[in-house]
């Protein structure tokens, strides 16, 4: 870590320029003798990214940011706070500490946290930032977290793992056995040192594949931010039953949408033609696959088994997802639709429909945006339709 980055002139430069075009700054070169332009670019990008993703770091003085890849892989502050709210105890081992965001928030709920990080330079950055933030109960170990676990005599209240989703060739991987560390391979060792394990995985990991690879899963948490699934959390407990709880969260500016159930509760759905209102589950529920159970919980029929859209005569205000008032339902016919639609722009969604959004925009000559929402889908009678809606 280049401590010249902490000089007041350098810090002032970063604060004044983090919103500027970084490529133009790079072309001009560094105005500081002891700081390279590449080091400046890393800090400018980190500062910009932290403004929304890591506001605590953004507003803290003297923070050093890691390279772009490390920052992309780290948890957001919002999701890290959520993880920390789930567990507490005497001590926690963070096997894959990274930039230290998760360990920072775990330290609020544990007497002691051990942060392991393979990259010694990143571990040094984390140590510096923690000192700036006056975090005193995190011990940093610059080395392999699995090796640390093999040699320690400590028993931990919880172990947290965020496996790297890039292999030795820096290619993206999604199967747990391809990530580093290989969690399924080390489960026996992990459970010798703790009775509770929390694992963060890619949102692309198939839930059934995750259950097959992991043992003693008690809970799966699907975390979305603004309807975009960011993380899957797997809670493993030494004495877990065969029943797996699935919990979905969608954090939005208006609040948090939640829906919980038992994994595998694939209740039979009821079906209906479009009624007065249309409902689209949020992305976290879409990932869960609990459509039948959701319809049963809210007393909502679906339009089709593969459409995952619900409808009702009376408005369901608490539904966890997007809610619309149906203005009109039209059979799908390109020529007739083009003449009928008195608008030059609309928000288009397709569910269980053979054509893409881009192709529909092209045919109907509709720009994106506006107050109208068009859902192109298939009914239970296998009819292709366009549902014209407004937000409810």
Secondary structure, 3 states (H helix, E strand, C coil): CCHHHHCHHHHHHHHHHCCCCHHHHHHHCCCCCCCCHHHHHHHHHHHHHHHHHCHHHHHCCCCCCCCHHHHHHCCCHHHHHHHHHHCCEEEEEECCCCCCHHHHHHCCCEEEEEEECCCHHHHHHHHHHHHHCCCCCEEEECCCHHHHHHHCCCCECEEEEECECECCCCCECCCHHHCECCCHHHHHHHHHHECEEEEEECCCCCHHHHHHHCCCEEEEEEEEECCEEEEEEEEEECCCCCCCEEEEEEEECCEEEEEEEECCCCCCCCECCCCCEEEEECHHHHHHCCHHHHHHHHCCEECCCCCCEEEECCCCCCCCEEEEEEEEEEECCHHHHHHHCCCCECEEEEECCCCCHHHHHHHHCCECCCCCEEEEEECCCCCEEEEEEEEC
